């Protein structure tokens, strides 16, 4: 169902809010791209608990604890592009 409505909403928001630059357009659980915002393939890196398969289950449910434990190392590992964090 989201594969149908999500791209349509993205296109609507892009048209409505032309002063904003949208990125992503990916489904969270398998990272499949559902909408292309045409941002030229800017690399997007997520340093968040829910995307770290090595994080224990409780850190995925409590992102502040994950951030407290991992953000210092993740900040050192940032890469060119856009880097997203749970909490700074």
Buried (B, 14 or more C-beta within 10 A) or exposed (E): EEEEEBBEEBEEBBEEEEEEEEEBBBBEEEEEEBBEBEEEEEEBBBBBBBBBEEBEEEBBEBBEBBBEEBBEEBEEEEEEEBBEBBEE
